[in-house]
Amino acid sequence: MRILVHICCAPCFAYPHHKLREEHEVIGFWYNPNIHPYMEYKARMEAVKKYAMLEEVEVIYEEYDFIDYLKMQLQNVERPARCINCYRYRLEKTARYAKQHGFDAFTTTMLVSHHQYHEEIKKVGEEMERKYDVKFHYEDFRPGWKEGKAITKAYSLYTQKYCGCLISEWERFGGKKE
């Protein structure tokens, strides 16, 4: 199966990439207008480029449409709604690209994180599967999180401290507390 893997960051891509390539042709898809500030975005993208070079995996790099993303995200800033909107925004672009370019399926590295709303990611992926008529490959990658961390450390890849969104960063540095 030829599968398009939405990549949120290199550390989260490491394990799913290793696991999926055992049985599938894997192409990465870097699309993250949610990441702010821009230097954080660049640091994460450079880590993905380094990983792609070391692992010899093709990665497609989409535009950084932060302003359009931010307009959408400011409609609802409370969790979990803002996170679900973010999943939908990025996975819709991924599913559309997969459909337009003849992929058999798509998935996301967000399924490796213990910090994300896993079941909501699955629901959004299935919603995009129906909308774009391209299979959403669901797999719980969380059991491989430590393996991914080990690969990240071995390659000296940049590891972020927060999900990436402007609101998350604001909360991290003393903004509104839940």
N, CA, C and O of each residue as an XYZ file, in Angstrom:
712
protein
N       0.854     -1.176      0.000
C       0.000      0.000      0.000
C       0.902      1.242      0.000
O       1.895      1.302      0.726
N       0.545      2.214     -0.812
C       1.250      3.501     -0.856
C       0.513      4.436      0.091
O      -0.652      4.767     -0.129
N       1.206      4.863      1.155
C       0.548      5.616      2.223
C       1.207      6.974      2.429
O       2.430      7.079      2.510
N       0.380      8.008      2.513
C       0.830      9.368      2.789
C       0.719      9.593      4.295
O      -0.356      9.447      4.876
N       1.835      9.946      4.915
C       1.868     10.106      6.370
C       2.023     11.578      6.723
O       3.076     12.176      6.499
N       0.956     12.156      7.282
C       1.056     13.522      7.778
C       2.059     13.523      8.928
O       1.942     12.732      9.865
N       3.041     14.414      8.849
C       4.103     14.497      9.861
C       3.908     15.759     10.684
O       3.907     16.863     10.140
N       3.742     15.603     11.994
C       3.653     16.776     12.863
C       5.040     17.220     13.318
O       5.259     18.404     13.577
N       5.985     16.270     13.418
C       7.366     16.576     13.789
C       8.212     15.320     13.579
O       7.681     14.214     13.475
N       9.516     15.500     13.519
C      10.417     14.360     13.307
C      10.341     13.326     14.435
O      10.282     12.131     14.147
N      10.340     13.741     15.707
C      10.266     12.730     16.761
C       9.024     11.841     16.665
O       9.088     10.645     16.949
N       7.899     12.429     16.264
C       6.678     11.643     16.140
C       6.647     10.811     14.857
O       5.901      9.835     14.781
N       7.434     11.173     13.860
C       7.477     10.434     12.598
C       8.339      9.179     12.708
O       8.076      8.194     12.018
N       9.348      9.193     13.550
C      10.341      8.118     13.586
C       9.720      6.726     13.749
O       9.962      5.845     12.923
N       8.943      6.524     14.776
C       8.387      5.184     14.994
C       7.364      4.788     13.918
O       7.492      3.707     13.343
N       6.356      5.619     13.623
C       5.409      5.213     12.577
C       6.098      4.931     11.240
O       5.723      4.000     10.528
N       7.100      5.736     10.907
C       7.825      5.501      9.656
C       8.474      4.124      9.667
O       8.326      3.361      8.713
N       9.189      3.803     10.731
C       9.853      2.493     10.830
C       8.842      1.351     10.767
O       9.076      0.343     10.100
N       7.735      1.513     11.454
C       6.715      0.457     11.499
C       6.012      0.296     10.153
O       5.851     -0.822      9.663
N       5.601      1.393      9.567
C       4.842      1.331      8.323
C       5.679      0.852      7.142
O       5.168      0.152      6.267
N       6.951      1.218      7.106
C       7.776      0.847      5.951
C       8.050     -0.651      5.872
O       8.523     -1.140      4.847
N       7.757     -1.380      6.944
C       7.910     -2.837      6.916
C       6.966     -3.471      5.890
O       7.283     -4.507      5.305
N       5.803     -2.841      5.676
C       4.802     -3.422      4.779
C       4.280     -2.466      3.708
O       3.536     -2.886      2.821
N       4.655     -1.191      3.776
C       4.065     -0.205      2.877
C       5.126      0.722      2.283
O       6.237      0.840      2.800
N       4.754      1.368      1.195
C       5.558      2.460      0.651
C       5.122      3.717      1.396
O       3.947      4.083      1.363
N       6.056      4.374      2.063
C       5.746      5.513      2.922
C       6.283      6.804      2.309
O       7.460      6.898      1.963
N       5.412      7.784      2.183
C       5.782      9.137      1.756
C       5.310     10.076      2.859
O       4.156     10.015      3.284
N       6.209     10.944      3.319
C       5.858     11.897      4.352
C       5.178     13.135      3.785
O       5.372     13.490      2.623
N       4.383     13.783      4.621
C       3.649     14.990      4.223
C       3.755     16.001      5.357
O       3.075     15.874      6.375
N       4.607     16.998      5.179
C       4.823     18.031      6.193
C       3.852     19.182      5.930
O       4.007     19.931      4.966
N       2.851     19.311      6.801
C       1.883     20.398      6.700
C       1.442     20.773      8.106
O       0.679     20.049      8.745
N       1.933     21.916      8.578
C       1.690     22.320      9.961
C       1.608     23.835     10.124
O       2.488     24.434     10.742
N       0.572     24.461      9.584
C       0.438     25.908      9.756
C       0.100     26.288     11.195
O       0.077     27.470     11.538
N      -0.156     25.305     12.022
C      -0.460     25.533     13.428
C       0.763     25.918     14.248
O       0.619     26.495     15.326
N       1.949     25.614     13.769
C       3.160     25.814     14.566
C       3.573     27.280     14.551
O       3.675     27.912     13.499
N       3.803     27.793     15.745
C       4.176     29.183     15.946
C       5.111     29.261     17.148
O       4.940     28.467     18.073
N       6.071     30.149     17.195
C       6.404     31.131     16.174
C       7.081     30.482     14.959
O       7.357     29.282     14.948
N       7.337     31.297     13.954
C       7.884     30.784     12.705
C       9.227     30.085     12.915
O       9.517     29.105     12.229
N      10.047     30.565     13.841
C      11.345     29.920     14.082
C      11.150     28.517     14.664
O      11.966     27.629     14.417
N      10.092     28.314     15.424
C       9.755     26.972     15.916
C       9.376     26.082     14.732
O       9.802     24.931     14.638
N       8.577     26.632     13.845
C       8.190     25.911     12.629
C       9.436     25.492     11.844
O       9.564     24.337     11.440
N      10.348     26.437     11.634
C      11.577     26.150     10.880
C      12.418     25.082     11.576
O      12.953     24.194     10.911
N      12.544     25.153     12.898
C      13.337     24.158     13.634
C      12.754     22.754     13.459
O      13.490     21.786     13.263
N      11.438     22.658     13.530
C      10.790     21.356     13.361
C      10.925     20.860     11.924
O      11.163     19.674     11.692
N      10.773     21.767     10.965
C      10.893     21.364      9.568
C      12.331     20.909      9.263
O      12.529     19.933      8.540
N      13.313     21.599      9.801
C      14.714     21.197      9.580
C      14.986     19.826     10.187
O      15.749     19.046      9.617
N      14.383     19.519     11.324
C      14.533     18.192     11.927
C      13.919     17.123     11.027
O      14.477     16.034     10.891
N      12.779     17.422     10.416
C      12.144     16.486      9.478
C      13.045     16.284      8.262
O      13.220     15.156      7.799
N      13.612     17.367      7.746
C      14.517     17.261      6.589
C      15.735     16.398      6.933
O      16.166     15.577      6.123
N      16.279     16.585      8.114
C      17.437     15.786      8.541
C      17.046     14.315      8.638
O      17.760     13.445      8.141
N      15.929     14.044      9.268
C      15.452     12.666      9.394
C      15.234     12.056      8.008
O      15.650     10.925      7.754
N      14.587     12.798      7.119
C      14.299     12.300      5.767
C      15.588     11.958      5.026
O      15.649     10.958      4.310
N      16.608     12.778      5.196
C      17.884     12.518      4.551
C      18.540     11.260      5.134
O      19.014     10.401      4.390
N      18.564     11.160      6.449
C      19.201     10.014      7.109
C      18.481      8.699      6.813
O      19.117      7.656      6.666
N      17.168      8.755      6.726
C      16.359      7.557      6.508
C      15.993      7.327      5.039
O      15.365      6.327      4.692
N      16.398      8.271      4.184
C      16.115      8.184      2.753
C      14.621      7.976      2.478
O      14.210      7.053      1.774
N      13.840      8.868      3.061
C      12.388      8.830      2.866
C      11.958     10.128      2.192
O      12.417     11.212      2.551
N      11.085     10.000      1.227
C      10.561     11.177      0.533
C       9.563     11.895      1.432
O       8.712     11.273      2.068
N       9.686     13.218      1.468
C       8.746     14.044      2.220
C       8.308     15.194      1.322
O       9.134     15.849      0.686
N       7.019     15.427      1.280
C       6.424     16.544      0.554
C       6.234     17.669      1.566
O       5.698     17.454      2.653
N       6.678     18.869      1.201
C       6.592     20.023      2.100
C       5.554     20.998      1.552
O       5.733     21.575      0.480
N       4.474     21.170      2.297
C       3.403     22.085      1.898
C       3.665     23.479      2.477
O       4.508     23.658      3.356
N       2.931     24.444      1.968
C       3.105     25.836      2.369
C       2.722     26.068      3.838
O       1.978     25.296      4.443
N       3.251     27.138      4.370
C       2.977     27.556      5.747
C       1.908     28.641      5.698
O       2.227     29.830      5.671
N       0.645     28.236      5.686
C      -0.458     29.201      5.583
C      -0.995     29.564      6.971
O      -2.159     29.325      7.293
N      -0.124     30.138      7.762
C      -0.405     30.445      9.159
C      -1.596     31.388      9.328
O      -2.426     31.169     10.211
N      -1.698     32.427      8.507
C      -2.767     33.415      8.679
C      -4.135     32.774      8.463
O      -5.048     32.988      9.260
N      -4.288     31.992      7.398
C      -5.562     31.306      7.155
C      -5.874     30.338      8.297
O      -7.014     30.249      8.753
N      -4.858     29.620      8.750
C      -5.042     28.695      9.864
C      -5.491     29.463     11.122
O      -6.436     29.058     11.799
N      -4.813     30.553     11.418
C      -5.118     31.328     12.621
C      -6.548     31.881     12.580
O      -7.238     31.890     13.600
N      -6.985     32.333     11.425
C      -8.371     32.813     11.294
C      -9.354     31.712     11.673
O     -10.343     31.957     12.364
N      -9.069     30.497     11.212
C      -9.939     29.365     11.554
C      -9.846     29.070     13.050
O     -10.866     28.867     13.709
N      -8.643     29.045     13.580
C      -8.436     28.609     14.960
C      -9.017     29.583     15.975
O      -9.450     29.164     17.048
N      -9.034     30.843     15.667
C      -9.569     31.820     16.613
C     -11.087     31.760     16.747
O     -11.661     32.455     17.585
N     -11.739     30.939     15.934
C     -13.187     30.745     16.046
C     -13.546     30.049     17.360
O     -14.622     30.269     17.914
N     -12.627     29.202     17.853
C     -12.865     28.466     19.095
C     -11.522     28.138     19.728
O     -10.797     27.272     19.239
N     -11.188     28.826     20.811
C      -9.861     28.674     21.412
C      -9.824     27.699     22.596
O      -8.759     27.446     23.159
N     -10.974     27.160     22.967
C     -11.015     26.248     24.112
C     -10.684     24.818     23.687
O     -11.011     24.385     22.582
N     -10.023     24.098     24.602
C      -9.742     22.685     24.368
C     -10.939     21.870     24.817
O     -11.577     22.246     25.801
N     -11.274     20.797     24.166
C     -10.577     20.152     23.059
C     -11.008     20.649     21.690
O     -10.447     20.212     20.685
N     -11.994     21.557     21.611
C     -12.515     21.987     20.309
C     -11.423     22.549     19.414
O     -11.392     22.248     18.221
N     -10.519     23.365     19.968
C      -9.471     23.946     19.116
C      -8.546     22.870     18.577
O      -8.067     22.971     17.447
N      -8.290     21.839     19.377
C      -7.421     20.741     18.928
C      -8.101     19.946     17.817
O      -7.465     19.585     16.826
N      -9.377     19.678     17.982
C     -10.129     18.935     16.965
C     -10.173     19.733     15.663
O     -10.018     19.164     14.582
N     -10.383     21.046     15.761
C     -10.369     21.892     14.565
C      -9.004     21.842     13.884
O      -8.918     21.819     12.656
N      -7.958     21.826     14.671
C      -6.595     21.747     14.144
C      -6.368     20.408     13.436
O      -5.806     20.373     12.342
N      -6.802     19.313     14.053
C      -6.683     17.993     13.408
C      -7.407     18.007     12.062
O      -6.878     17.549     11.049
N      -8.615     18.538     12.077
C      -9.439     18.566     10.859
C      -8.755     19.404      9.765
O      -8.718     19.003      8.602
N      -8.227     20.542     10.139
C      -7.587     21.437      9.178
C      -6.413     20.738      8.489
O      -6.289     20.783      7.265
N      -5.563     20.102      9.273
C      -4.361     19.459      8.715
C      -4.683     18.139      8.024
O      -4.109     17.836      6.978
N      -5.586     17.356      8.590
C      -5.907     16.070      7.969
C      -6.739     16.232      6.704
O      -6.679     15.387      5.811
N      -7.511     17.302      6.619
C      -8.247     17.531      5.377
C      -7.272     17.791      4.232
O      -7.433     17.243      3.141
N      -6.273     18.615      4.474
C      -5.271     18.890      3.443
C      -4.531     17.603      3.068
O      -4.239     17.372      1.894
N      -4.234     16.781      4.051
C      -3.531     15.517      3.817
C      -4.389     14.573      2.985
O      -3.908     14.000      2.007
N      -5.648     14.405      3.361
C      -6.549     13.495      2.637
C      -6.767     13.980      1.208
O      -6.774     13.180      0.273
N      -6.944     15.271      1.039
C      -7.144     15.835     -0.306
C      -5.918     15.562     -1.179
O      -6.047     15.161     -2.336
N      -4.729     15.783     -0.611
C      -3.491     15.531     -1.360
C      -3.381     14.041     -1.705
O      -3.032     13.683     -2.830
N      -3.677     13.197     -0.747
C      -3.609     11.746     -0.975
C      -4.533     11.342     -2.121
O      -4.139     10.572     -2.996
N      -5.741     11.853     -2.117
C      -6.710     11.535     -3.165
C      -6.229     12.043     -4.527
O      -6.273     11.316     -5.520
N      -5.777     13.280     -4.562
C      -5.355     13.901     -5.822
C      -4.119     13.248     -6.428
O      -3.915     13.309     -7.640
N      -3.292     12.623     -5.587
C      -2.030     12.061     -6.065
C      -1.998     10.534     -6.030
O      -0.925      9.933     -6.084
N      -3.160      9.915     -5.941
C      -3.269      8.475     -6.110
C      -2.717      7.607     -4.993
O      -2.293      6.478     -5.240
N      -2.717      8.115     -3.775
C      -2.294      7.292     -2.644
C      -3.409      6.308     -2.289
O      -4.588      6.581     -2.515
N      -3.024      5.175     -1.736
C      -4.001      4.185     -1.292
C      -4.607      4.559      0.056
O      -5.741      4.194      0.368
N      -3.825      5.299      0.851
C      -4.268      5.627      2.210
C      -3.467      6.812      2.736
O      -2.460      7.216      2.154
N      -3.943      7.355      3.851
C      -3.211      8.399      4.573
C      -3.342      8.118      6.063
O      -4.258      7.424      6.502
N      -2.416      8.667      6.825
C      -2.448      8.559      8.278
C      -1.727      9.777      8.841
O      -1.349     10.683      8.099
N      -1.543      9.793     10.142
C      -0.863     10.917     10.789
C      -0.002     10.455     11.946
O      -0.338      9.507     12.655
N       1.109     11.140     12.123
C       1.995     10.847     13.245
C       1.422     11.354     14.569
O       1.949     11.029     15.633
N       0.360     12.139     14.515
C      -0.262     12.584     15.766
C      -0.762     11.390     16.572
O      -0.989     11.503     17.777
N      -0.934     10.254     15.916
C      -1.406      9.038     16.601
C      -0.339      8.398     17.482
O      -0.602      7.384     18.128
N       0.864      8.975     17.517
C       1.917      8.455     18.393
C       1.937      9.185     19.749
O       2.516      8.691     20.716
N       1.315     10.336     19.803
C       1.419     11.197     20.983
C       0.426     10.820     22.086
O      -0.754     10.575     21.834
N       0.934     10.783     23.291
C       0.105     10.571     24.481
C      -0.571     11.883     24.904
O      -1.432     11.886     25.783
N      -0.178     12.983     24.279
C      -0.695     14.305     24.653
C      -1.861     14.765     23.789
O      -2.487     15.783     24.088
N      -2.160     14.036     22.730
C      -3.235     14.418     21.822
C      -4.522     13.682     22.187
O      -4.508     12.716     22.949
N      -5.620     14.151     21.633
C      -6.922     13.500     21.812
C      -7.038     12.394     20.763
O      -7.592     12.589     19.681
N      -6.502     11.241     21.116
C      -6.337     10.129     20.182
C      -7.641      9.733     19.482
O      -7.673      9.620     18.256
N      -8.692      9.525     20.234
C      -9.959      9.098     19.631
C     -10.525     10.159     18.698
O     -11.172      9.831     17.704
N     -10.288     11.419     19.010
C     -10.755     12.499     18.147
C      -9.975     12.526     16.837
O     -10.550     12.784     15.779
N      -8.675     12.264     16.899
C      -7.869     12.177     15.674
C      -8.424     11.064     14.793
O      -8.580     11.236     13.584
N      -8.716      9.939     15.401
C      -9.277      8.796     14.656
C     -10.599      9.190     13.991
O     -10.814      8.890     12.817
N     -11.483      9.858     14.733
C     -12.777     10.268     14.180
C     -12.601     11.229     13.001
O     -13.275     11.100     11.979
N     -11.696     12.186     13.154
C     -11.454     13.151     12.076
C     -10.867     12.437     10.862
O     -11.257     12.723      9.730
N      -9.935     11.516     11.083
C      -9.368     10.745      9.975
C     -10.435      9.967      9.225
O     -10.432      9.924      7.995
N     -11.343      9.355      9.964
C     -12.429      8.595      9.336
C     -13.393      9.523      8.590
O     -13.921      9.164      7.537
N     -13.617     10.718      9.145
C     -14.450     11.726      8.472
C     -13.816     12.112      7.129
O     -14.516     12.228      6.122
N     -12.507     12.308      7.115
C     -11.807     12.676      5.881
C     -11.774     11.511      4.891
O     -11.794     11.716      3.677
N     -11.724     10.301      5.416
C     -11.795      9.111      4.549
C     -13.097      9.125      3.759
O     -13.096      8.909      2.547
N     -14.204      9.378      4.444
C     -15.514      9.421      3.782
C     -15.606     10.595      2.805
O     -16.123     10.452      1.697
N     -15.109     11.731      3.218
C     -15.216     12.942      2.404
C     -14.402     12.839      1.111
O     -14.858     13.270      0.052
N     -13.193     12.265      1.201
C     -12.292     12.246      0.042
C     -12.153     10.870     -0.604
O     -11.418     10.712     -1.578
N     -12.848      9.888     -0.071
C     -12.814      8.539     -0.643
C     -11.383      8.010     -0.779
O     -10.996      7.468     -1.814
N     -10.620      8.183      0.283
C      -9.273      7.607      0.370
C      -9.139      7.063      1.792
O      -9.497      7.741      2.755
N      -8.632      5.863      1.920
C      -8.594      5.157      3.204
C      -7.768      5.894      4.253
O      -6.657      6.349      3.982
N      -8.328      6.003      5.448
C      -7.567      6.492      6.601
C      -6.992      5.263      7.294
O      -7.730      4.419      7.802
N      -5.682      5.178      7.308
C      -5.012      4.049      7.966
C      -4.905      4.387      9.453
O      -4.059      5.176      9.873
N      -5.777      3.771     10.226
C      -5.721      3.989     11.667
C      -4.802      2.949     12.299
O      -4.917      1.750     12.049
N      -3.904      3.442     13.111
C      -3.052      2.562     13.907
C      -2.660      3.323     15.165
O      -2.288      4.495     15.102
N      -2.744      2.659     16.292
C      -2.326      3.269     17.555
C      -0.811      3.125     17.649
O      -0.298      2.052     17.967
N      -0.108      4.208     17.372
C       1.356      4.188     17.392
C       1.935      4.486     18.773
O       3.155      4.474     18.936
N       1.097      4.751     19.762
C       1.598      5.134     21.086
C       2.532      4.105     21.723
O       3.471      4.497     22.415
N       2.311      2.800     21.515
C       3.256      1.845     22.116
C       4.701      2.007     21.625
O       5.628      1.558     22.298
N       4.905      2.636     20.473
C       6.251      2.831     19.939
C       6.870      4.169     20.269
O       7.920      4.523     19.731
N       6.226      4.918     21.152
C       6.702      6.256     21.494
C       8.149      6.234     21.976
O       8.946      7.070     21.549
N       8.506      5.301     22.851
C       9.878      5.237     23.381
C      10.882      4.903     22.290
O      11.994      5.431     22.279
N      10.491      4.027     21.374
C      11.374      3.691     20.251
C      11.630      4.932     19.396
O      12.756      5.170     18.960
N      10.598      5.706     19.164
C      10.749      6.949     18.420
C      11.660      7.927     19.129
O      12.479      8.589     18.492
N      11.526      8.026     20.436
C      12.407      8.903     21.231
C      13.858      8.461     21.113
O      14.756      9.298     21.027
N      14.096      7.147     21.107
C      15.463      6.628     20.983
C      16.056      6.976     19.619
O      17.229      7.337     19.527
N      15.266      6.873     18.581
C      15.729      7.235     17.233
C      16.032      8.732     17.189
O      17.052      9.147     16.638
N      15.155      9.530     17.764
C      15.344     10.979     17.820
C      16.651     11.328     18.516
O      17.400     12.186     18.049
N      16.919     10.673     19.613
C      18.149     10.926     20.367
C      19.374     10.480     19.572
O      20.374     11.197     19.519
N      19.304      9.317     18.961
C      20.434      8.799     18.173
C      20.787      9.742     17.018
O      21.961      9.896     16.681
N      19.781     10.368     16.417
C      19.994     11.279     15.295
C      20.176     12.729     15.732
O      20.381     13.603     14.890
N      20.103     12.996     17.028
C      20.206     14.363     17.560
C      19.218     15.306     16.892
O      19.584     16.389     16.435
N      17.962     14.880     16.843
C      16.916     15.690     16.223
C      16.295     16.640     17.234
O      16.151     16.313     18.412
N      15.935     17.802     16.757
C      15.257     18.785     17.585
C      13.950     18.204     18.117
O      13.178     17.594     17.378
N      13.718     18.407     19.419
C      12.484     17.965     20.062
C      11.817     19.184     20.700
O      12.432     19.901     21.489
N      10.568     19.402     20.349
C       9.825     20.556     20.826
C       9.320     20.353     22.248
O       9.357     19.249     22.791
N       8.844     21.456     22.839
C       8.361     21.428     24.219
C       6.851     21.620     24.342
O       6.314     21.581     25.449
N       6.161     21.826     23.222
C       4.714     22.035     23.238
C       4.157     21.661     21.876
O       4.919     21.476     20.927
N       2.848     21.549     21.763
C       2.225     21.070     20.524
C       2.561     21.952     19.336
O       2.686     21.458     18.215
N       2.707     23.228     19.559
C       3.089     24.109     18.474
C       2.162     25.279     18.241
O       2.576     26.298     17.689
N       0.906     25.150     18.655
C      -0.015     26.234     18.331
C       0.224     27.452     19.222
O       0.708     27.352     20.350
N      -0.136     28.591     18.665
C       0.038     29.869     19.351
C      -0.655     29.872     20.712
O      -0.105     30.385     21.687
N      -1.835     29.312     20.782
C      -2.593     29.300     22.037
C      -1.922     28.381     23.057
O      -1.853     28.703     24.244
N      -1.433     27.242     22.587
C      -0.707     26.326     23.468
C       0.553     26.985     24.020
O       0.882     26.834     25.197
N       1.251     27.716     23.157
C       2.459     28.418     23.609
C       2.095     29.469     24.651
O       2.785     29.612     25.660
N       1.029     30.193     24.413
C       0.575     31.211     25.352
C       0.253     30.568     26.706
O       0.636     31.096     27.750
N      -0.444     29.440     26.688
C      -0.747     28.727     27.929
C       0.524     28.249     28.619
O       0.639     28.319     29.843
N       1.465     27.771     27.839
C       2.723     27.246     28.380
C       3.500     28.307     29.140
O       4.128     28.010     30.157
N       3.463     29.530     28.661
C       4.245     30.592     29.266
C       3.444     31.512     30.188
O       3.809     32.668     30.400
N       2.360     30.984     30.726
C       1.669     31.732     31.768
C       0.351     32.349     31.393
O      -0.219     33.115     32.169
N      -0.145     32.031     30.213
C      -1.462     32.534     29.834
C      -2.535     31.811     30.634
O      -2.275     31.285     31.716
N      -3.701     31.793     30.103
C      -4.864     31.169     30.759
C      -4.551     29.731     31.189
O      -4.014     28.943     30.410
N      -4.882     29.415     32.394
C      -4.701     28.061     32.923
C      -6.034     27.329     32.907
O      -7.090     27.926     33.113
N      -5.966     26.019     32.656
C      -7.199     25.224     32.675
C      -7.499     24.761     34.075
O      -8.498     24.077     34.298
